[in-house]
């Protein structure tokens, strides 16, 4: 029996740690947006509460030790019912405009182009100090199981080709590459037993 608690993120969770883990989900975008893990986490933390923001806490699940709610890992996903009409123009600095125009808007477009029974997994991260012990596998499989119970059957994600450990995890869970391009573009379809 594992010692992990999997749950939807709520206002009781440590949002600074959620922001810190978001930072680690992409080695290029988030360090560019706000250099440094601490700086990024402080920047993104208040926006995690903003309704309809792509990184709104309701779009995330976390895994933690049962004895506390300190996030060891996060997974973010956008289902068909995700509200994404946040006013991103509120971010006026040049780096934010770049990330929003060339990254976040593409996430929104990708989600909108998917079928209603599919989920776009946007972020998956295990705390760097805890990688390699199965937390990522448990986080991903429990998330997929939860979403299957809610009626979703297709799961899509993108991953950089040089992220070997993540690619191994996605292949182990059953994701298969569907196109070339930016990186590993993959999907898995499930059926309710």
C-alpha positions as CSV (number, residue, x, y, z in Angstrom):
1,X,0.0,0.0,0.0
2,X,1.3,3.4,-0.9
3,X,1.7,6.3,1.4
4,X,0.5,8.9,-1.1
5,X,-2.7,11.0,-1.2
6,X,-4.0,11.9,-4.6
7,X,-6.5,14.8,-4.8
8,X,-7.7,17.7,-6.8
9,X,-5.9,20.9,-5.7
10,X,-7.9,23.1,-3.4
11,X,-7.3,26.3,-1.6
12,X,-5.9,24.2,1.3
13,X,-2.9,23.2,-0.7
14,X,0.5,25.0,-0.8
15,X,0.1,27.2,-3.9
16,X,3.7,28.4,-3.7
17,X,4.8,24.7,-4.1
18,X,2.3,24.2,-6.9
19,X,3.9,27.2,-8.7
20,X,7.3,25.8,-8.0
21,X,6.4,22.5,-9.6
22,X,4.8,24.2,-12.6
23,X,8.1,25.9,-13.1
24,X,9.8,22.5,-13.5
25,X,7.4,21.2,-16.1
26,X,9.1,23.0,-19.0
27,X,12.8,23.8,-18.9
28,X,12.5,26.6,-21.4
29,X,9.2,28.4,-21.1
30,X,8.8,29.0,-17.4
31,X,12.5,29.9,-16.7
32,X,12.2,32.4,-19.6
33,X,8.9,33.8,-18.3
34,X,10.4,34.5,-14.8
35,X,14.0,33.4,-14.3
36,X,14.5,31.4,-11.2
37,X,12.3,28.9,-9.4
38,X,11.5,31.2,-6.5
39,X,10.8,34.2,-8.7
40,X,8.5,32.2,-10.9
41,X,6.6,30.6,-8.0
42,X,6.1,34.1,-6.3
43,X,4.9,35.5,-9.6
44,X,2.5,32.7,-10.5
45,X,1.1,32.0,-7.0
46,X,-1.6,34.7,-6.9
47,X,-2.6,33.9,-10.5
48,X,-3.3,30.3,-9.6
49,X,-6.5,31.6,-7.9
50,X,-7.6,33.6,-11.0
51,X,-10.8,32.2,-12.5
52,X,-10.4,30.8,-16.1
53,X,-6.6,31.1,-16.0
54,X,-5.0,28.1,-17.7
55,X,-3.1,27.5,-14.5
56,X,-6.1,27.9,-12.2
57,X,-5.8,25.5,-9.2
58,X,-9.0,23.6,-10.3
59,X,-7.1,22.4,-13.4
60,X,-4.6,20.6,-11.2
61,X,-4.3,17.5,-9.1
62,X,-1.5,16.8,-6.7
63,X,0.0,13.9,-4.9
64,X,1.3,14.3,-1.3
65,X,2.3,12.2,1.7
66,X,-0.8,11.2,3.6
67,X,0.3,12.9,6.7
68,X,0.3,16.3,5.2
69,X,-0.8,18.1,2.0
70,X,2.6,19.3,0.8
71,X,2.6,18.6,-2.9
72,X,5.3,16.1,-4.1
73,X,4.0,16.3,-7.6
74,X,1.4,17.9,-9.8
75,X,-0.6,17.1,-12.9
76,X,-2.5,19.7,-14.8
77,X,-5.1,19.0,-17.4
78,X,-7.7,20.7,-19.5
79,X,-11.0,18.9,-20.1
80,X,-13.8,20.0,-22.4
81,X,-15.5,21.9,-19.5
82,X,-12.3,24.0,-18.6
83,X,-13.1,27.7,-18.7
84,X,-10.2,29.4,-20.5
85,X,-11.5,32.9,-21.2
86,X,-9.1,34.7,-18.9
87,X,-8.0,38.2,-20.0
88,X,-4.3,37.4,-20.6
89,X,-3.7,41.0,-21.8
90,X,-3.5,41.9,-18.1
91,X,0.2,40.7,-18.3
92,X,1.8,43.7,-19.9
93,X,5.5,42.9,-19.7
94,X,7.4,41.7,-22.8
95,X,8.2,38.2,-21.5
96,X,4.6,37.5,-20.5
97,X,3.3,38.6,-23.9
98,X,5.7,36.3,-25.6
99,X,4.8,33.3,-23.4
100,X,1.1,34.0,-23.7
101,X,1.2,34.5,-27.5
102,X,3.5,31.6,-28.4
103,X,2.7,29.1,-25.7
104,X,-0.5,29.6,-23.6
105,X,-2.6,30.6,-26.6
106,X,-1.4,27.4,-28.4
107,X,-2.5,25.3,-25.4
108,X,-5.9,26.9,-25.6
109,X,-6.2,26.3,-29.3
110,X,-5.1,22.7,-28.9
111,X,-7.7,22.1,-26.2
112,X,-10.4,23.7,-28.3
113,X,-9.6,21.4,-31.2
114,X,-9.9,18.2,-29.2
115,X,-13.0,16.1,-28.8
116,X,-15.2,16.6,-25.8
117,X,-14.2,13.2,-24.3
118,X,-10.5,14.0,-24.3
119,X,-8.2,15.7,-21.9
120,X,-5.1,17.8,-22.7
121,X,-2.5,17.1,-20.0
122,X,-0.6,20.4,-19.8
123,X,1.7,19.9,-16.9
124,X,3.2,16.9,-15.0
125,X,6.0,17.3,-12.5
126,X,7.4,15.5,-9.5
127,X,9.6,17.4,-7.2
128,X,13.2,17.1,-8.6
129,X,14.4,15.7,-5.2
130,X,11.9,12.8,-5.4
131,X,12.1,11.6,-9.0
132,X,12.7,8.0,-9.9
133,X,10.7,6.3,-7.1
134,X,7.3,5.9,-8.8
135,X,5.5,9.1,-7.8
136,X,5.1,10.2,-11.4
137,X,3.7,6.9,-12.5
138,X,1.2,6.9,-9.6
139,X,0.2,10.5,-10.3
140,X,-0.4,10.0,-14.0
141,X,-2.3,6.7,-13.6
142,X,-4.5,8.0,-10.8
143,X,-5.3,11.1,-12.8
144,X,-6.2,9.1,-15.9
145,X,-8.4,6.7,-13.7
146,X,-10.1,9.7,-12.1
147,X,-10.9,11.3,-15.5
148,X,-12.1,8.0,-17.0
149,X,-14.6,7.8,-14.2
150,X,-15.7,11.3,-15.2
151,X,-16.3,10.2,-18.8
152,X,-13.1,11.1,-20.5
153,X,-11.4,8.5,-22.7
154,X,-8.7,10.3,-24.7
155,X,-5.6,11.8,-23.1
156,X,-3.1,13.9,-25.0
157,X,0.2,15.5,-24.1
158,X,3.3,17.0,-25.5
159,X,6.9,16.4,-24.3
160,X,10.3,17.4,-25.3
161,X,12.2,14.6,-27.0
162,X,15.2,15.0,-24.7
163,X,13.1,14.4,-21.6
164,X,14.0,10.7,-21.6
165,X,12.5,9.8,-18.2
166,X,9.2,11.4,-19.0
167,X,9.1,9.7,-22.4
168,X,9.7,6.3,-20.6
169,X,6.9,7.1,-18.2
170,X,4.4,8.0,-21.0
171,X,5.3,4.9,-23.0
172,X,4.9,2.7,-19.9
173,X,1.4,4.1,-19.3
174,X,0.5,3.5,-22.9
175,X,0.9,6.8,-24.7
176,X,2.0,6.5,-28.3
177,X,3.5,9.2,-30.5
178,X,1.1,10.5,-33.0
179,X,3.1,13.2,-34.8
180,X,6.5,14.8,-35.1
181,X,7.3,18.4,-34.5
182,X,8.0,20.3,-31.3
183,X,8.6,17.1,-29.5
184,X,6.8,13.9,-28.4
185,X,3.2,14.5,-29.3
186,X,1.2,11.6,-27.9
187,X,-2.1,10.2,-27.1
188,X,-3.7,7.3,-25.2
189,X,-7.3,6.2,-25.6
190,X,-9.0,4.1,-22.9
191,X,-12.2,2.3,-22.5
192,X,-14.2,2.0,-19.3
193,X,-14.0,-1.7,-18.2
